């Protein structure tokens, strides 16, 4: 069952989203050659707690840190630690913030120093696929329209969407119904209604779509060792169309 949120709940998720967006801005500013992912995790936790929130991921299903930090061929769920970012890396950061009992979720991929043209193209296609999916978040549409928009943009650019990982409903819980694949047929699936809140998160690989879970039980990598990018926003469906609850001030749609 897809849980619809009240206007007051959506406003609170948006407040969590404002904290989250600011946290991501701080992480982007601090992400440079030589910085450890552990230090970025510490920065994020302090930022969130100082603003009255809590890091949703910390302790969730046993996850040990406050952010997911996933460089290069790591798709998602990287555990922050001693890894030092280096020029040429692309670095995916996923953050959840709980505020007054409600949750926002967002992610982005950051270039470190000068990255390859192929990496830039991958990041741009992934970000553009997210924006295309957000445009489909309107009352009367179907969930398949959202999924298909990601697939059309990302695979139209020559990349592969990860098929074994999905977006999801969010708000009262970290993961709620429905699951939101990043591929699918338009015009199918549940009808979209005001009050639904989704974490839409394209995960796109430069090579094939296959992935594997590493020995740590968390981090997921591309099977062929190619780069992966990840962008995510929490989006509410309203009578007036999509409302992005985690938009960053430095970001343009």
C-alpha positions as CSV (number, residue, x, y, z in Angstrom):
1,X,0.0,0.0,0.0
2,X,1.3,3.5,-0.9
3,X,1.0,5.7,2.1
4,X,-0.1,9.3,1.2
5,X,1.2,12.1,3.4
6,X,-0.7,15.1,4.7
7,X,0.4,18.6,3.7
8,X,1.8,19.0,7.2
9,X,3.8,15.8,6.9
10,X,5.1,16.9,3.5
11,X,6.2,20.3,4.9
12,X,8.1,18.5,7.7
13,X,9.8,16.2,5.1
14,X,10.7,19.4,3.2
15,X,12.3,20.8,6.4
16,X,14.3,17.6,6.7
17,X,15.1,18.0,3.0
18,X,16.4,21.5,3.6
19,X,18.8,20.2,6.2
20,X,19.8,17.3,3.9
21,X,20.4,19.7,0.9
22,X,22.6,21.9,3.1
23,X,24.5,18.8,4.2
24,X,25.2,17.7,0.7
25,X,26.4,21.2,-0.2
26,X,28.9,21.0,2.7
27,X,30.1,17.5,1.5
28,X,30.5,18.7,-2.1
29,X,32.6,21.7,-0.9
30,X,34.8,19.4,1.2
31,X,35.2,16.7,-1.4
32,X,38.7,17.1,-2.9
33,X,41.9,15.2,-3.4
34,X,43.3,13.6,-0.2
35,X,40.1,13.9,1.9
36,X,39.0,10.6,3.5
37,X,35.4,9.4,3.2
38,X,35.5,9.0,7.0
39,X,36.0,12.7,7.5
40,X,33.1,13.5,5.2
41,X,30.9,11.2,7.2
42,X,31.9,13.0,10.4
43,X,31.2,16.3,8.8
44,X,27.8,15.2,7.7
45,X,26.7,13.8,11.1
46,X,27.8,17.0,12.9
47,X,26.0,19.1,10.3
48,X,22.7,17.2,10.6
49,X,22.7,16.9,14.4
50,X,23.5,20.6,14.9
51,X,20.3,21.4,13.0
52,X,18.1,19.2,15.1
53,X,18.0,16.2,12.8
54,X,19.5,12.7,13.0
55,X,21.3,10.8,10.3
56,X,18.7,8.2,9.1
57,X,21.2,5.7,7.8
58,X,23.3,5.3,11.0
59,X,22.2,2.0,12.5
60,X,19.6,1.4,9.8
61,X,19.6,-2.4,9.3
62,X,23.0,-2.3,10.9
63,X,24.6,0.2,8.6
64,X,27.5,1.7,10.7
65,X,27.8,5.2,9.3
66,X,25.8,8.4,8.6
67,X,26.3,8.6,4.8
68,X,26.9,6.2,2.0
69,X,30.2,7.0,0.2
70,X,30.7,5.2,-3.1
71,X,33.6,6.1,-5.4
72,X,34.0,5.1,-9.0
73,X,32.8,1.6,-9.8
74,X,31.0,1.4,-6.4
75,X,27.3,2.0,-7.2
76,X,25.8,2.5,-3.7
77,X,26.0,1.7,0.0
78,X,29.8,2.4,0.4
79,X,30.8,2.5,4.1
80,X,32.9,5.6,4.8
81,X,36.4,4.8,6.0
82,X,40.1,5.4,5.2
83,X,39.6,5.7,1.4
84,X,41.1,9.0,0.2
85,X,39.5,10.7,-2.7
86,X,41.9,11.4,-5.6
87,X,41.8,13.6,-8.7
88,X,39.9,11.9,-11.4
89,X,37.5,10.0,-9.1
90,X,33.7,10.4,-9.3
91,X,32.2,10.0,-5.8
92,X,28.5,9.2,-5.1
93,X,27.2,10.4,-1.7
94,X,23.8,9.3,-0.4
95,X,22.3,10.9,2.8
96,X,19.1,10.5,4.8
97,X,17.9,13.0,7.4
98,X,15.2,12.3,10.0
99,X,13.5,15.5,11.5
100,X,10.5,15.4,13.8
101,X,10.0,11.7,12.9
102,X,9.9,12.2,9.1
103,X,12.5,11.3,6.6
104,X,14.1,12.8,3.5
105,X,16.6,11.0,1.2
106,X,18.9,12.4,-1.5
107,X,22.1,11.6,-3.4
108,X,24.5,13.0,-5.9
109,X,27.7,12.2,-7.7
110,X,30.7,14.6,-7.4
111,X,33.7,14.9,-9.7
112,X,37.0,15.1,-7.9
113,X,39.4,17.4,-9.7
114,X,39.6,16.9,-13.5
115,X,37.6,13.9,-14.5
116,X,37.3,12.2,-17.9
117,X,34.8,13.3,-20.6
118,X,33.1,9.9,-20.3
119,X,32.6,10.4,-16.6
120,X,31.1,13.9,-17.2
121,X,28.7,12.4,-19.7
122,X,27.7,9.6,-17.3
123,X,27.0,12.0,-14.5
124,X,25.0,14.4,-16.8
125,X,22.9,11.6,-18.2
126,X,22.1,10.3,-14.7
127,X,21.2,13.7,-13.4
128,X,19.1,14.4,-16.5
129,X,17.3,11.1,-16.1
130,X,16.3,12.0,-12.6
131,X,14.9,15.4,-13.7
132,X,12.9,13.6,-16.5
133,X,11.5,11.2,-13.9
134,X,10.6,14.1,-11.6
135,X,8.6,15.7,-14.4
136,X,6.4,12.6,-14.6
137,X,5.4,12.9,-10.9
138,X,2.0,14.4,-11.6
139,X,-1.5,13.4,-10.5
140,X,-3.1,11.0,-12.9
141,X,0.1,9.6,-14.2
142,X,1.4,6.1,-13.6
143,X,4.4,4.9,-11.7
144,X,5.7,3.2,-14.9
145,X,5.9,6.7,-16.5
146,X,8.5,7.6,-13.8
147,X,10.5,4.5,-14.3
148,X,10.4,4.7,-18.1
149,X,11.6,8.3,-18.0
150,X,14.8,7.3,-16.3
151,X,15.4,4.4,-18.7
152,X,14.7,6.5,-21.8
153,X,17.2,9.3,-20.9
154,X,20.0,7.2,-19.4
155,X,20.0,4.3,-21.9
156,X,19.3,6.7,-24.8
157,X,22.6,8.3,-23.9
158,X,24.4,4.9,-24.2
159,X,24.5,3.9,-20.5
160,X,22.9,1.1,-18.5
161,X,20.4,1.5,-15.6
162,X,20.9,-0.9,-12.7
163,X,18.0,-3.2,-12.7
164,X,18.4,-4.9,-9.3
165,X,18.2,-1.7,-7.3
166,X,15.2,0.6,-7.0
167,X,13.9,3.9,-5.7
168,X,11.1,3.8,-3.1
169,X,8.4,5.5,-1.2
170,X,9.8,7.5,1.8
171,X,8.6,9.7,4.6
172,X,7.3,7.9,7.7
173,X,9.8,5.1,7.1
174,X,13.1,4.9,5.2
175,X,11.8,2.4,2.7
176,X,8.1,2.4,1.9
177,X,6.0,1.1,-0.9
178,X,6.1,1.4,-3.8
179,X,9.4,0.1,-5.2
180,X,10.4,2.4,-8.2
181,X,12.6,0.6,-10.8
182,X,14.7,2.7,-13.1
183,X,13.2,1.0,-16.1
184,X,9.7,0.0,-17.2
185,X,6.8,0.6,-19.5
186,X,4.9,3.9,-19.5
187,X,1.2,3.8,-18.7
188,X,1.5,0.9,-16.2
189,X,1.6,0.6,-12.5
190,X,-0.2,2.4,-9.7
191,X,-1.9,5.7,-10.5
192,X,-0.1,8.7,-9.0
193,X,-2.1,10.7,-6.5
194,X,-1.4,13.9,-4.4
195,X,0.3,13.1,-1.1
196,X,2.5,10.3,-2.4
197,X,6.2,10.9,-1.6
198,X,8.9,9.1,-3.5
199,X,12.7,8.8,-3.4
200,X,13.6,8.6,-7.0
201,X,17.2,7.5,-7.6
202,X,18.6,6.6,-10.9
203,X,21.8,4.4,-10.6
204,X,23.5,4.3,-14.0
205,X,26.5,2.4,-15.1
206,X,28.9,3.3,-17.9
207,X,29.1,-0.4,-18.9
208,X,26.6,-3.2,-18.2
209,X,23.8,-3.1,-15.7
210,X,25.0,-6.1,-13.6
211,X,26.3,-5.5,-10.1
212,X,27.6,-7.5,-7.1
213,X,27.8,-7.0,-3.3
214,X,31.3,-6.8,-1.9
215,X,32.6,-8.9,1.1
216,X,31.6,-6.1,3.5
217,X,28.0,-7.1,2.9
218,X,27.0,-3.5,2.0
219,X,28.9,-1.9,-0.9
220,X,27.6,-2.7,-4.4
221,X,29.9,-2.5,-7.4
222,X,29.6,-2.7,-11.1
223,X,30.3,-6.3,-12.2
224,X,32.5,-5.1,-15.1
225,X,34.5,-2.5,-13.1
226,X,33.1,0.5,-15.0
227,X,32.0,3.8,-13.4
228,X,28.6,4.3,-11.9
229,X,26.7,7.5,-11.0
230,X,23.8,8.0,-8.6
231,X,21.4,11.0,-8.3
232,X,18.4,11.1,-6.0
233,X,15.7,13.5,-4.8
234,X,12.7,13.1,-2.5
235,X,9.7,14.3,-4.4
236,X,6.1,14.9,-3.4
237,X,3.2,14.6,-5.8
238,X,0.9,17.6,-5.3
239,X,-2.2,19.0,-7.1
240,X,0.2,21.5,-8.7
241,X,2.7,18.9,-9.9
242,X,6.0,17.6,-8.5
243,X,7.5,19.3,-5.4
244,X,11.1,18.5,-4.9
245,X,11.8,18.4,-1.2
246,X,15.6,18.0,-1.3
247,X,16.6,20.6,-3.9
248,X,20.0,22.2,-3.2
249,X,20.4,26.0,-3.5
250,X,23.3,25.6,-6.0
251,X,21.3,23.2,-8.2
252,X,19.3,24.0,-11.3
253,X,16.6,21.6,-12.5
